[in-house]
Amino acid sequence: MTNPTTFLDAETAAEVLGVSRATLYAYVSRGFVRAVPGADDPRRRLYSAEDIATLGKRKKAGRRPRDVASATLDWGLPVLSSAITLIEAGQFYYRGRNAVEWAEQATLEETARLLWGCGETDPFGSGEAPGTTTWDAALLAASTELPLSERCQMLLPLVAAGRATAWQREGRRLWSGAAELLRAMTAAATASIPSAKPIHARLAHLWGVDGESADLLRQSLVLVADHELNASAFAVRVVASTGASLGACLNAGLSALGGPLHGGTTSLVEALMDEVAAPAEVLPVIETRFRRGDGVPGFGHPLYPEGDPRARVLLDHLPPNATRAVLVDTMQESTGRYPNLDFALVAVRRALGLPKGAALALFTIGRTAGWIAHALEQYSNAGLIRPRAHYTGPVPGAEDRAPIE
């Protein structure tokens, strides 16, 4: 399922940007647009369609500070500095390491250590079961009817490490508590008791899988661990900027993740897959959705126009499935969109026979490592995130000037 990056010739690239070729070449020299030799003629240069699209969005925003600031909030230009995750040229990197290659062998705990900047220190290394959580079987039973995010929000406040004051503490002083919170999130998301076992092994045990299936859980957790400044990570950073505890930061991440435009998309993908029980049903279902004006969830990603590498890896590890293959091919042919992470996580859940909700559980548990990394990084910045609003309401005093009838 490899998808080569799209490149445009000079005439097309300049036309898309609405500039002359000379200006296009200037953009290349300044590093705004990547250029590569043509396969058929090395003297002919081709230009990255992804870079052209990003630059076009930047130009469209205009030069006014207000317009530029507004554009940053909608898949726009970078708005915060971070050393955690880089998304570039259809790939993503954890602190400079190719995340797809890293996921071939690493565990979520090793990934957390990398993202948190722990170096040689291993906050997971004691091997002792967490002892400061206070939920028991009765409390778990009371929480099982709640949606996953709300269940985690109910149970995590019982973890002492999550309530500890983070304000003005060194990041290294928070690592052990962060490790405890990651294990606690695993337990809360699966309605179980916290354990010191490797997280993917714990999930494999709870969900009754082993061998290659357990290894696929490990890869899934690592691939979802972070994804730059997504909605939940930004929410975490806003809360962290106030000096709030790690538990409060995770609460913010959970709130954002539960929405249907973020982690909640997995439930929409589940519904889609329920509709297409056989290959012959794929096209009619998609056509019906298009006629209603509905979307087809699980496909396309603004940062990966040539395909989400996370989805590609996970889907390539699954056994063949005719219905899934027809769905992927039909969407690619009709819309040019490739499967994204939400689609892949649901496909993993179904292929391995995991319980319903396991796709969101994997997302939540894995992403917790990234949320904590963003919180720790934001603590070190010691600055409050407080943007200004562009007011569009009534002009003050306008009602006093209105004529009385």
BELJO-V313294 format. One record per residue. N is the residue number from 1. PHI is phi in whole degrees, 0 to 359 (NA if undefined). BURIAL is b if it has 9 or more other C-alpha atoms within 8 Angstrom, else e. Layout:
n = <N;N>
phi = <PHI;PHI>
burial = <BURIAL;BURIAL>
This chain:
n = <1;2;3;4;5;6;7;8;9;10;11;12;13;14;15;16;17;18;19;20;21;22;23;24;25;26;27;28;29;30;31;32;33;34;35;36;37;38;39;40;41;42;43;44;45;46;47;48;49;50;51;52;53;54;55;56;57;58;59;60;61;62;63;64;65;66;67;68;69;70;71;72;73;74;75;76;77;78;79;80;81;82;83;84;85;86;87;88;89;90;91;92;93;94;95;96;97;98;99;100;101;102;103;104;105;106;107;108;109;110;111;112;113;114;115;116;117;118;119;120;121;122;123;124;125;126;127;128;129;130;131;132;133;134;135;136;137;138;139;140;141;142;143;144;145;146;147;148;149;150;151;152;153;154;155;156;157;158;159;160;161;162;163;164;165;166;167;168;169;170;171;172;173;174;175;176;177;178;179;180;181;182;183;184;185;186;187;188;189;190;191;192;193;194;195;196;197;198;199;200;201;202;203;204;205;206;207;208;209;210;211;212;213;214;215;216;217;218;219;220;221;222;223;224;225;226;227;228;229;230;231;232;233;234;235;236;237;238;239;240;241;242;243;244;245;246;247;248;249;250;251;252;253;254;255;256;257;258;259;260;261;262;263;264;265;266;267;268;269;270;271;272;273;274;275;276;277;278;279;280;281;282;283;284;285;286;287;288;289;290;291;292;293;294;295;296;297;298;299;300;301;302;303;304;305;306;307;308;309;310;311;312;313;314;315;316;317;318;319;320;321;322;323;324;325;326;327;328;329;330;331;332;333;334;335;336;337;338;339;340;341;342;343;344;345;346;347;348;349;350;351;352;353;354;355;356;357;358;359;360;361;362;363;364;365;366;367;368;369;370;371;372;373;374;375;376;377;378;379;380;381;382;383;384;385;386;387;388;389;390;391;392;393;394;395;396;397;398;399;400;401;402;403;404;405>
phi = <NA;282;232;295;296;281;233;245;284;298;297;294;299;294;293;299;278;72;230;280;296;299;292;302;296;294;298;295;295;270;84;281;228;279;234;228;293;291;294;273;211;301;283;269;258;240;235;298;295;296;293;298;296;296;293;296;295;294;295;296;295;83;261;292;307;297;292;297;298;295;293;295;275;230;52;264;289;304;245;224;275;206;252;270;229;246;246;203;53;79;229;221;225;264;46;87;261;301;294;294;291;300;290;297;230;286;265;295;297;295;293;300;300;295;294;279;73;283;63;279;286;241;291;264;280;292;76;271;294;305;238;252;276;240;274;230;300;294;291;299;299;289;262;293;278;281;302;306;299;292;297;298;292;284;271;299;300;277;269;302;298;287;266;295;294;261;303;64;268;297;304;297;287;256;298;296;294;296;297;296;293;295;294;293;297;301;292;295;293;249;52;224;266;306;220;269;296;309;299;293;292;297;295;300;294;296;261;71;234;208;60;297;295;296;292;292;298;301;297;300;300;292;290;263;302;203;207;64;262;287;300;288;295;294;299;300;292;299;293;299;294;275;88;292;292;299;298;295;296;295;301;295;298;297;298;288;295;290;290;292;266;233;298;295;298;301;292;290;293;302;296;299;292;294;288;253;279;213;306;292;271;297;298;301;295;296;298;298;297;297;295;284;83;275;270;245;291;96;228;87;207;303;271;226;298;259;118;285;296;295;295;301;297;294;293;293;267;268;295;302;217;298;295;299;297;294;298;297;294;295;294;293;289;270;234;75;257;254;299;249;301;301;299;296;296;292;298;298;303;287;294;270;68;283;295;301;93;293;297;291;297;300;300;296;294;298;291;303;300;290;302;295;300;292;296;298;294;292;304;289;281;52;224;280;277;215;289;260;261;270;291;234;275;299;291;305;84;296;293;286;268;289;296;267;254>
burial = <e;e;e;e;b;e;e;b;b;b;e;e;b;b;b;b;b;e;b;e;b;e;e;b;e;e;b;b;e;e;e;b;b;b;b;e;b;b;e;e;e;e;e;e;b;b;b;b;b;b;b;b;e;b;b;b;b;b;e;e;b;e;e;e;e;e;b;b;e;e;b;b;e;e;e;b;e;e;e;e;e;e;e;b;b;b;b;e;e;b;e;b;b;b;b;e;e;b;b;b;e;b;b;e;e;b;b;b;b;e;b;b;b;b;b;b;e;b;e;e;e;e;b;b;e;e;e;e;e;b;e;e;b;e;b;e;e;e;e;b;e;e;b;b;e;e;e;b;b;b;b;b;b;e;b;b;b;b;b;b;b;b;b;e;e;b;e;e;e;e;b;e;e;b;b;b;b;b;b;b;b;b;b;b;b;b;b;b;b;e;b;e;b;b;b;b;e;e;b;b;b;b;b;b;b;e;e;e;b;b;e;e;b;b;b;b;b;b;b;b;b;b;b;b;b;b;b;b;e;e;b;b;b;b;b;b;b;b;b;b;b;b;b;b;b;b;b;b;b;b;b;b;b;b;b;b;b;b;b;b;e;b;b;b;b;b;b;b;b;b;e;b;e;e;e;b;e;e;b;e;b;b;b;e;b;b;e;e;b;b;e;e;e;e;e;e;b;b;b;b;b;e;e;b;b;b;b;b;b;b;b;b;b;b;b;e;e;e;e;e;e;e;b;e;b;b;b;b;e;b;b;b;e;e;e;e;b;b;b;b;b;b;b;b;b;b;b;b;b;e;b;e;e;b;e;e;e;b;b;b;b;b;b;b;b;b;b;b;b;b;b;b;b;b;b;b;b;b;b;e;e;e;e;e;e;e;e;e;e;e;e;e;e;e;e;e;e;e;e;e;e;e;e;e;e>
